[in-house]
Amino acid sequence: MKTIHLFLAFILLGGASQAAEPDFSQVGFSTMGGGTTGGQGGKVVTPVTLEELKAFAEDPATPYVIRITQEFNSGKPIVVDGVPSTYGDVIRLGSNKTLVGIGDAAFFQRIGLNIQCRSNIIIRNIRFTMRHVPYSKDGENKVVGLVDGVETLLGDPDCIGIQADDESVPESDRVSRNIWIDHNEFFNEDPAVMTDKDRYDGLVDTKNNSYNITISWNYFHDHHKASLIGKGGSDSADHKTTYHHNYFRNIAARLPLFRYGVGHLFNNLMVASENGANARVNSDLYIEANVFQDSKKPVFGKVSENGAATLVDNRWIGCDRVPATVLSEAPGAAPLSASEEILPGKFRPSSVYSYAPVLHRVDEVAEVVPRYSGVGKINTGEYDPPVSSPPLSRDGAFEVRVRGGEVRVQAPPGVGIELLDARGMARVRVVSTGGPASLPVPRGAGFYLLRVGSASRGILVP
């Protein structure tokens, strides 16, 4: 049956061979209310230890562009349910931060991000998983970390948790807003294997007074509950969230589950998942040009909770049950039960922000979204450290300049050039040809020893 559905998808979507190159500009609710710039204008840093990363990321308000060039985990081994693992950790992210992976090596392994009463945050191009994180076996499944040698409960096992309920903060300041989560990958375990739906909680969850959020071009896969907007029936905040060009594969539920406020879902691809977009308590969704394939209930509501949605130009392929208003568009599907139907929606995103330049036709979605979602798909050159234009040092033998992510050396032909880290370990070796030689900085910002022939000197890479 899956083979038939995949073939049918190819026929209905026409192969989408003519899809245009994507525009990765920031759009949606994160552009409202003054916009989201993250750490723009702040210092550009490249941490190499978890302690350095947390020092920059957890600063309450100082702008930082934090370049992630490697995997980070707690480095504290433990065996979890018979599997070698590491203790978990949580980074409590401050305001005015950009966390960006460089290339495709950025990976947060059993390290969650907690955004609590913070604003103006960008998170891009990073892989996240909480797989095999140690947890409290008391029904709460809290992350267990090792703090000063003592096992400590650190919070929910979300990859990214956004909330605004810190009672130590004045009530008027209990808000998290203007957040852009873009081109990341989130996963845990196949829900058919990990049958405990609460083991890892959500991949990206948003609760309390959190709004002006865009979640775009991410790859969500192998998990139970992908994304939640609104903590519960009492979380009546005016949530405003845009989901676009996300690829959901093998997710059991919550793509997303939405309570209160408004949401815009466009150009998302959901494949081999169970329960999709769920319009719950007093929410109003605009669901536009998405592809739903091999899904149990791709879009549904709860009539008793007044969930509403507007459905525009979506594709329904191999789905079991769909809203009655689109039944004629979904070959082989049955209608939702009466209690799961959705009310007519009123929200129109085009009256709030412009997104036409990034909107794809629905027949392009099946090709474009898997190809360009997730990590390693964006140019991160804009996040390079500032170029140092004058020479850092010069004598009759050689000249040195530091540019974003590299050291450039010009020396006579045949002279050996080495870049050593602070421990004296040679990281890069080249032989000069007489022209400029480019030595990539392997561990980011910090002090290095440059050796050119018999001469050497220390340099600082910002």
FILODO-694190 format. One line per field, with one value per residue (C-alpha): residue in three letters; y, z, x; residue number from 1. Coordinates in nm, 4 decimals. Layout:
BEGIN
res	(ALA:...)
y	(Y:...)
z	(Z:...)
x	(X:...)
n	(NUM:...)
END
This chain:
BEGIN
res	(MET:LYS:THR:ILE:HIS:LEU:PHE:LEU:ALA:PHE:ILE:LEU:LEU:GLY:GLY:ALA:SER:GLN:ALA:ALA:GLU:PRO:ASP:PHE:SER:GLN:VAL:GLY:PHE:SER:THR:MET:GLY:GLY:GLY:THR:THR:GLY:GLY:GLN:GLY:GLY:LYS:VAL:VAL:THR:PRO:VAL:THR:LEU:GLU:GLU:LEU:LYS:ALA:PHE:ALA:GLU:ASP:PRO:ALA:THR:PRO:TYR:VAL:ILE:ARG:ILE:THR:GLN:GLU:PHE:ASN:SER:GLY:LYS:PRO:ILE:VAL:VAL:ASP:GLY:VAL:PRO:SER:THR:TYR:GLY:ASP:VAL:ILE:ARG:LEU:GLY:SER:ASN:LYS:THR:LEU:VAL:GLY:ILE:GLY:ASP:ALA:ALA:PHE:PHE:GLN:ARG:ILE:GLY:LEU:ASN:ILE:GLN:CYS:ARG:SER:ASN:ILE:ILE:ILE:ARG:ASN:ILE:ARG:PHE:THR:MET:ARG:HIS:VAL:PRO:TYR:SER:LYS:ASP:GLY:GLU:ASN:LYS:VAL:VAL:GLY:LEU:VAL:ASP:GLY:VAL:GLU:THR:LEU:LEU:GLY:ASP:PRO:ASP:CYS:ILE:GLY:ILE:GLN:ALA:ASP:ASP:GLU:SER:VAL:PRO:GLU:SER:ASP:ARG:VAL:SER:ARG:ASN:ILE:TRP:ILE:ASP:HIS:ASN:GLU:PHE:PHE:ASN:GLU:ASP:PRO:ALA:VAL:MET:THR:ASP:LYS:ASP:ARG:TYR:ASP:GLY:LEU:VAL:ASP:THR:LYS:ASN:ASN:SER:TYR:ASN:ILE:THR:ILE:SER:TRP:ASN:TYR:PHE:HIS:ASP:HIS:HIS:LYS:ALA:SER:LEU:ILE:GLY:LYS:GLY:GLY:SER:ASP:SER:ALA:ASP:HIS:LYS:THR:THR:TYR:HIS:HIS:ASN:TYR:PHE:ARG:ASN:ILE:ALA:ALA:ARG:LEU:PRO:LEU:PHE:ARG:TYR:GLY:VAL:GLY:HIS:LEU:PHE:ASN:ASN:LEU:MET:VAL:ALA:SER:GLU:ASN:GLY:ALA:ASN:ALA:ARG:VAL:ASN:SER:ASP:LEU:TYR:ILE:GLU:ALA:ASN:VAL:PHE:GLN:ASP:SER:LYS:LYS:PRO:VAL:PHE:GLY:LYS:VAL:SER:GLU:ASN:GLY:ALA:ALA:THR:LEU:VAL:ASP:ASN:ARG:TRP:ILE:GLY:CYS:ASP:ARG:VAL:PRO:ALA:THR:VAL:LEU:SER:GLU:ALA:PRO:GLY:ALA:ALA:PRO:LEU:SER:ALA:SER:GLU:GLU:ILE:LEU:PRO:GLY:LYS:PHE:ARG:PRO:SER:SER:VAL:TYR:SER:TYR:ALA:PRO:VAL:LEU:HIS:ARG:VAL:ASP:GLU:VAL:ALA:GLU:VAL:VAL:PRO:ARG:TYR:SER:GLY:VAL:GLY:LYS:ILE:ASN:THR:GLY:GLU:TYR:ASP:PRO:PRO:VAL:SER:SER:PRO:PRO:LEU:SER:ARG:ASP:GLY:ALA:PHE:GLU:VAL:ARG:VAL:ARG:GLY:GLY:GLU:VAL:ARG:VAL:GLN:ALA:PRO:PRO:GLY:VAL:GLY:ILE:GLU:LEU:LEU:ASP:ALA:ARG:GLY:MET:ALA:ARG:VAL:ARG:VAL:VAL:SER:THR:GLY:GLY:PRO:ALA:SER:LEU:PRO:VAL:PRO:ARG:GLY:ALA:GLY:PHE:TYR:LEU:LEU:ARG:VAL:GLY:SER:ALA:SER:ARG:GLY:ILE:LEU:VAL:PRO)
y	(0.0000:0.2433:0.1798:0.2624:0.5793:0.6913:0.6285:0.8157:1.1042:1.1248:1.1275:1.3833:1.6101:1.5838:1.5136:1.8898:1.8949:2.2618:2.3889:2.7191:2.7629:2.8477:3.1853:3.1265:3.4753:3.5064:3.5438:3.4913:3.5954:3.6256:3.9326:4.1120:4.3265:4.4792:4.1670:3.9015:3.9740:3.7504:3.8427:4.0685:4.3439:4.1504:3.9664:3.6616:3.3661:3.0001:2.8017:2.4762:2.3496:2.3170:2.5568:2.8223:2.7625:2.8078:3.1191:3.2916:3.1364:3.1851:3.5498:3.7150:3.9869:4.0570:4.0063:3.7161:3.5330:3.1864:2.9672:2.5923:2.3894:2.0540:1.8140:1.9145:1.6726:1.6669:1.4440:1.2588:0.8896:0.6819:0.3675:0.4239:0.1206:-0.0887:0.1552:0.3584:0.7244:1.0564:1.2609:1.5254:1.9019:2.2091:2.5450:2.8262:3.0577:3.4334:3.7087:3.8572:3.5400:3.3691:3.0015:2.8868:2.5691:2.6087:2.3481:2.0298:1.9302:2.1180:1.8669:1.9030:1.5491:1.5171:1.8936:2.0756:2.4470:2.6193:2.9649:3.1116:3.4716:3.5638:3.7315:3.7982:3.4572:3.2792:2.9060:2.7706:2.4723:2.2478:1.8813:1.8026:1.4772:1.3659:0.9993:0.7819:1.0800:0.9609:1.0392:1.0258:0.7072:0.8583:0.9202:1.2735:1.1678:1.4683:1.4969:1.3798:1.5735:1.5453:1.8760:1.8986:1.5205:1.4962:1.3616:1.6510:1.6852:1.9560:1.9781:1.8359:1.6422:1.8815:1.9548:2.3151:2.4288:2.7821:2.9089:3.2152:3.1109:3.2019:3.3346:3.5080:3.7453:4.0314:3.9239:4.1985:4.0532:3.6937:3.6687:3.4855:3.6326:3.6887:3.3566:3.2064:2.8317:2.7503:2.4667:2.2401:1.8652:1.7134:1.3425:1.0794:0.7223:0.5452:0.5529:0.1914:0.0992:0.3515:0.2967:0.5278:0.8429:1.0584:0.9381:1.2414:1.4854:1.7350:1.8267:2.1962:2.3020:2.6514:2.7383:3.0321:3.3881:3.3025:3.4536:3.5943:3.2650:3.1202:2.7531:2.6971:2.4493:2.2016:1.8218:1.6489:1.2704:0.9526:1.0763:1.0658:1.4282:1.6837:2.0274:2.1802:2.5324:2.6022:2.4135:2.3163:2.4383:2.7143:2.8485:3.1187:3.3350:3.4864:3.2569:3.3568:3.0975:3.0280:2.6808:2.6640:2.4294:2.1771:1.8078:1.5763:1.2052:0.9136:1.1362:1.0011:1.3240:1.7011:1.8485:2.0778:2.0676:2.4245:2.5874:2.9483:3.2162:3.1816:2.9715:2.9684:2.6380:2.6495:2.4341:2.1657:1.7996:1.5281:1.1689:0.8385:1.0067:0.9451:1.2517:1.5813:1.9410:1.9507:2.2639:2.2614:2.5138:2.8389:2.8198:2.9406:2.7964:2.8819:2.5617:2.6312:2.4368:2.1492:1.7855:1.5140:1.1594:0.8252:0.9893:0.8639:1.2086:1.4844:1.7701:1.7455:1.9315:1.8942:2.0497:2.0882:2.3076:2.5412:2.4635:2.6288:2.6151:2.7331:2.4741:2.6077:2.4088:2.1145:1.7607:1.4511:1.1268:0.7922:0.9528:0.7630:1.0396:1.4048:1.6992:1.6761:1.9975:1.8338:1.4790:1.5124:1.6016:1.2893:0.9681:0.6729:0.8772:0.8646:1.1689:1.2582:1.1653:1.4423:1.5233:1.5702:1.8103:2.1667:2.4885:2.7414:2.9647:3.3441:3.4140:3.5338:3.5640:3.7854:4.0601:4.0429:3.9836:3.9224:3.5741:3.5451:3.5554:3.2308:3.0461:2.7407:2.5830:2.2712:2.0573:2.1695:2.0813:1.7093:1.7859:2.1147:2.0455:1.7209:1.8611:2.1865:2.1224:2.0334:2.1089:2.1870:2.3605:2.7287:2.9567:3.0602:3.3049:3.5952:3.4563:3.4494:3.6567:4.0091:4.0353:4.1946:4.4111:4.5408:4.2851:4.1495:4.1207:4.1803:4.1565:4.0979:3.7246:3.6874:3.8601:3.7366:3.8345:3.6902:3.6564:3.4889:3.1300:3.1281:3.2615:3.3817:3.3765:3.4954:3.3685:3.2866:2.9680:2.6402:2.7685:2.5384:2.6908:2.5401:2.6482:2.5053:2.5199:2.6401:2.2969:2.3062:2.0475:2.1097:2.1477:2.2587:2.2194:2.3610:2.4553:2.8057:2.8458:3.2134:3.3237:3.3626:3.0382:2.9889:2.7904:2.7052:2.7576:2.4101:2.4945:2.8456:3.1548:3.1517:3.1731:2.9926:2.9623:3.0319:2.8869:3.0066:2.8464:2.9060:3.2075:3.1788:3.4062:3.3883:3.5204:3.5752:3.4633:3.6567)
z	(0.0000:0.0798:-0.2655:-0.4265:-0.2220:-0.3104:-0.6778:-0.6502:-0.4818:-0.7710:-1.0275:-0.8412:-0.7612:-1.1086:-0.9826:-0.9085:-1.1326:-1.2128:-0.8535:-0.8116:-0.5795:-0.2329:-0.0656:0.2939:0.4161:0.7576:0.7266:0.9476:1.3004:1.4073:1.1828:1.3773:1.6896:1.5957:1.4268:1.5344:1.4891:1.7565:1.8456:1.5459:1.6288:1.9216:1.9538:1.7292:1.9341:1.8683:2.1942:2.2145:2.5546:2.7035:2.9795:2.7221:2.5319:2.8425:2.9483:2.6241:2.5704:2.9260:2.9548:3.0233:2.7583:2.5998:2.2205:2.0955:1.7661:1.8861:1.6134:1.6749:1.4875:1.6706:1.8832:2.2413:2.5136:2.8889:2.8605:3.1728:3.0951:3.2298:3.1230:3.0565:3.0262:2.9349:2.6700:2.7107:2.7182:2.8857:3.1496:3.0159:3.0368:2.9711:2.8348:2.9681:2.6720:2.7232:2.5111:2.2023:2.0975:1.7664:1.7912:1.4473:1.3266:1.0805:0.8046:0.9125:1.2278:1.4923:1.7216:2.0664:2.2029:2.5088:2.5665:2.5599:2.5143:2.7602:2.6688:2.9766:2.9657:2.6919:2.3542:2.0241:1.9642:1.6446:1.6350:1.3001:1.1410:1.4490:1.5082:1.8357:2.0109:2.3666:2.2715:2.5662:2.8033:3.1664:3.3160:3.6422:3.6508:3.8517:3.5703:3.5087:3.2886:3.3896:3.2493:3.4927:3.4926:3.7013:3.8812:4.1112:4.1278:4.2313:4.0128:3.9608:3.7847:3.5185:3.3616:3.0749:2.7987:2.5188:2.2549:2.2652:2.5329:2.5208:2.8182:3.0274:3.3778:3.5917:3.9133:4.0099:3.7162:3.7511:3.5977:3.3352:3.2117:3.1868:2.8121:2.5533:2.2065:1.8708:1.8149:1.4810:1.4701:1.1233:0.9323:1.2325:1.2740:1.5662:1.6418:1.9143:1.8562:1.6209:1.8028:1.7005:1.9053:2.1898:2.2807:2.5848:2.4264:2.7203:2.7332:2.5471:2.5654:2.2730:2.0119:2.0106:2.2654:2.3293:2.6418:2.8369:2.7054:2.4076:2.0662:1.7437:1.6642:1.3251:1.2876:0.9350:0.7149:0.9996:0.9734:1.2467:1.2512:1.4618:1.7634:1.9329:1.9968:1.7678:1.8712:2.1177:2.1338:2.4657:2.7877:2.8520:2.8519:3.0982:2.8876:2.7216:2.5965:2.2502:2.0757:1.7282:1.5465:1.1852:1.0657:0.7098:0.4929:0.7738:0.6946:0.9404:0.8975:1.1210:1.3893:1.5878:1.6846:1.7388:1.4060:1.5851:1.8589:1.8995:2.1879:2.1781:1.9442:1.5727:1.3620:1.0004:0.8481:0.4885:0.2601:0.5247:0.4272:0.6595:0.5662:0.7452:1.0565:1.2557:1.3976:1.2385:1.2910:1.5837:1.6313:1.9977:2.2544:2.0844:1.8242:1.4657:1.2041:0.8395:0.6721:0.3226:0.0451:0.2649:0.1616:0.3943:0.2969:0.4641:0.7704:1.0036:1.0760:0.9067:1.0293:1.3002:1.5908:1.8909:1.8425:2.2156:2.2384:1.9467:1.7381:1.3956:1.0710:0.7113:0.4612:0.1329:-0.1550:0.0425:-0.0842:0.0902:-0.0240:0.1364:0.4413:0.6518:0.7783:0.6756:0.7457:0.5624:0.3675:0.1818:0.1526:-0.2259:-0.2457:-0.0577:-0.2590:-0.0362:0.2847:0.5295:0.7154:1.0648:1.3498:1.4379:1.7601:1.5720:1.3074:1.2874:1.2815:0.9963:1.0584:1.0393:1.0635:0.7434:0.7674:0.4581:0.6634:0.9152:0.7170:0.3639:0.2678:-0.1046:-0.2065:-0.0171:-0.0832:-0.3080:-0.5136:-0.3469:-0.6360:-0.5510:-0.1815:-0.2067:-0.3841:-0.2282:0.1405:0.1837:-0.0314:0.1562:0.5121:0.7984:0.8506:0.5991:0.3550:0.4241:0.3652:0.7074:0.5828:0.7300:1.0736:1.0221:1.2632:1.1413:0.8994:1.0430:0.7538:0.8727:0.9245:1.2784:1.2424:0.9747:0.9346:0.6476:0.6343:0.6386:0.6744:0.8669:0.8426:1.0241:0.8342:0.9258:1.0150:0.8755:0.9117:0.5897:0.5706:0.2949:0.3185:0.0818:-0.1266:0.0435:0.4002:0.6298:0.8042:1.1088:1.3158:1.6682:1.9375:2.2932:2.3944:2.1237:1.9057:1.5360:1.3766:1.0222:0.8233:0.4767:0.2687:0.1245:-0.2508:-0.2200:-0.2491:0.0266:0.2149:0.3882:0.7141:0.8446:1.2175:1.3369:1.6780:1.6329:1.8347:2.0767:2.1062:1.8545:1.7890:1.4338:1.3249:0.9939:0.9279:1.2449:1.3547:1.5713:1.7441:1.9241:1.7566:1.8792:1.6518:1.7389)
x	(0.0000:0.2831:0.4305:0.0951:0.0668:0.4188:0.3502:0.0218:0.2019:0.4480:0.1653:-0.0471:0.2433:0.3888:0.7405:0.7744:1.0811:1.0349:1.0436:1.2245:1.5201:1.3879:1.3973:1.5134:1.4254:1.2667:0.8897:0.5882:0.5084:0.8736:0.8986:0.6251:0.6563:0.9904:1.1256:1.3761:1.7476:1.9003:2.2565:2.3079:2.5562:2.7003:3.0280:3.0775:3.2045:3.2867:3.2821:3.4776:3.3595:3.0128:3.1158:3.2094:2.8872:2.6737:2.8640:2.7675:2.4239:2.2952:2.3973:2.0587:2.0603:2.4010:2.3840:2.5995:2.6271:2.7273:2.8761:2.8419:3.1036:3.0913:2.8896:2.8161:2.7138:2.7650:3.0726:2.9556:2.8980:2.6106:2.4261:2.0544:1.8269:2.1299:2.2572:2.5801:2.4880:2.5724:2.3963:2.1626:2.1964:1.9832:2.0963:1.8792:1.9032:1.9178:1.7654:1.9330:2.1117:2.1826:2.2781:2.3900:2.5546:2.8402:2.8434:2.6663:2.8575:2.6560:2.4843:2.3279:2.3305:2.1047:2.1266:1.7947:1.7314:1.5014:1.3680:1.2016:1.0746:1.3250:1.2995:1.4772:1.6330:1.7455:1.8290:1.9506:2.1241:2.1680:2.0773:1.8999:1.8206:1.7445:1.7744:1.8820:1.8943:1.8699:1.5307:1.3395:1.1389:0.8557:0.6096:0.7410:1.0346:1.2461:1.5996:1.8669:2.1937:2.5082:2.5650:2.8694:2.8715:2.5052:2.2257:1.9824:1.6478:1.6826:1.3358:1.1336:1.3127:1.2109:1.4718:1.3481:1.1043:0.9615:0.7640:0.6879:0.5865:0.8878:0.7318:1.0567:0.9986:0.7451:0.4157:0.4328:0.7637:0.6478:0.6627:0.8730:0.8507:1.0174:1.1871:1.2970:1.3721:1.5030:1.6753:1.7305:1.6835:1.4926:1.4584:1.4512:1.3314:1.0917:0.7546:0.6970:1.0053:0.9834:0.6195:0.6216:0.4776:0.5904:0.9519:1.0889:0.7946:0.8001:1.0570:0.9608:0.6976:0.5607:0.3639:0.2212:0.2541:0.4756:0.4131:0.5649:0.7379:0.8356:0.9330:1.0648:1.2527:1.3117:1.3264:1.1239:1.1347:1.1080:0.9183:0.5789:0.4737:0.6359:0.5151:0.2710:0.1306:-0.0414:0.0174:-0.3438:-0.6997:-0.6129:-0.3232:-0.5311:-0.2417:-0.2733:-0.0265:0.0930:0.3030:0.3990:0.5070:0.6340:0.8401:0.8882:0.9320:0.7556:0.8301:0.7302:0.5766:0.2835:0.1073:0.1059:0.2078:0.1254:-0.1387:-0.2631:-0.4533:-0.5699:-0.4404:-0.3769:-0.1425:-0.0319:0.0804:0.1997:0.4156:0.4764:0.5190:0.3882:0.4679:0.3942:0.2603:-0.0544:-0.2309:-0.1363:-0.2463:-0.4873:-0.7009:-0.7963:-0.9237:-1.0321:-0.7538:-0.7832:-0.5460:-0.4843:-0.3599:-0.2323:-0.0568:0.0641:0.1046:-0.0304:0.0637:-0.0158:-0.1638:-0.4337:-0.5841:-0.3810:-0.6044:-0.8672:-1.0206:-1.2434:-1.5831:-1.6433:-1.3299:-1.4134:-1.1071:-1.1268:-0.9295:-0.9324:-0.8064:-0.6672:-0.5120:-0.3713:-0.3016:-0.4334:-0.2660:-0.3409:-0.5006:-0.7544:-0.9875:-1.0150:-1.2485:-1.5788:-1.5082:-1.2149:-1.3467:-1.3788:-1.0060:-0.8890:-0.9383:-1.0244:-1.0549:-1.3422:-1.4823:-1.3727:-1.6034:-1.8465:-1.6592:-1.3287:-1.4519:-1.3217:-1.5176:-1.4773:-1.1766:-1.1593:-0.7832:-0.6142:-0.2325:-0.2116:-0.3752:-0.0897:0.2326:0.3590:0.4786:0.4013:0.7728:0.8477:0.5203:0.5545:0.2820:0.1520:0.2795:0.6360:0.6239:0.7058:1.0342:1.1416:1.0811:1.2834:1.5612:1.6098:1.4897:1.7220:2.0909:2.3637:2.1295:2.2008:2.4987:2.6264:2.8891:2.6950:2.7801:3.1581:3.3699:3.4461:3.7377:4.0512:4.1698:4.5113:4.7916:4.8139:5.1912:5.4510:5.8249:6.0639:5.9918:5.6138:5.2806:4.9740:4.6095:4.3088:3.9858:3.6597:3.7442:4.0975:4.4524:4.6193:4.9977:5.2296:5.5885:5.8762:5.8410:5.9328:5.8861:5.6882:5.3855:5.2123:4.9146:4.9208:4.6563:4.7134:4.8478:5.1119:4.9405:4.9937:4.6534:4.7355:5.0601:5.1331:5.4364:5.4344:5.4338:5.5156:5.1557:4.8967:4.8335:4.4974:4.4975:4.1488:4.1037:4.0015:3.8568:3.7232:3.8083:4.1016:4.4788:4.6982:5.0706:5.1744:5.5124:5.6604:5.9966:6.2031:5.9954:5.6844:5.4406:5.1068:4.7954:4.4391:4.1582:3.8382)
n	(1:2:3:4:5:6:7:8:9:10:11:12:13:14:15:16:17:18:19:20:21:22:23:24:25:26:27:28:29:30:31:32:33:34:35:36:37:38:39:40:41:42:43:44:45:46:47:48:49:50:51:52:53:54:55:56:57:58:59:60:61:62:63:64:65:66:67:68:69:70:71:72:73:74:75:76:77:78:79:80:81:82:83:84:85:86:87:88:89:90:91:92:93:94:95:96:97:98:99:100:101:102:103:104:105:106:107:108:109:110:111:112:113:114:115:116:117:118:119:120:121:122:123:124:125:126:127:128:129:130:131:132:133:134:135:136:137:138:139:140:141:142:143:144:145:146:147:148:149:150:151:152:153:154:155:156:157:158:159:160:161:162:163:164:165:166:167:168:169:170:171:172:173:174:175:176:177:178:179:180:181:182:183:184:185:186:187:188:189:190:191:192:193:194:195:196:197:198:199:200:201:202:203:204:205:206:207:208:209:210:211:212:213:214:215:216:217:218:219:220:221:222:223:224:225:226:227:228:229:230:231:232:233:234:235:236:237:238:239:240:241:242:243:244:245:246:247:248:249:250:251:252:253:254:255:256:257:258:259:260:261:262:263:264:265:266:267:268:269:270:271:272:273:274:275:276:277:278:279:280:281:282:283:284:285:286:287:288:289:290:291:292:293:294:295:296:297:298:299:300:301:302:303:304:305:306:307:308:309:310:311:312:313:314:315:316:317:318:319:320:321:322:323:324:325:326:327:328:329:330:331:332:333:334:335:336:337:338:339:340:341:342:343:344:345:346:347:348:349:350:351:352:353:354:355:356:357:358:359:360:361:362:363:364:365:366:367:368:369:370:371:372:373:374:375:376:377:378:379:380:381:382:383:384:385:386:387:388:389:390:391:392:393:394:395:396:397:398:399:400:401:402:403:404:405:406:407:408:409:410:411:412:413:414:415:416:417:418:419:420:421:422:423:424:425:426:427:428:429:430:431:432:433:434:435:436:437:438:439:440:441:442:443:444:445:446:447:448:449:450:451:452:453:454:455:456:457:458:459:460:461:462)
END
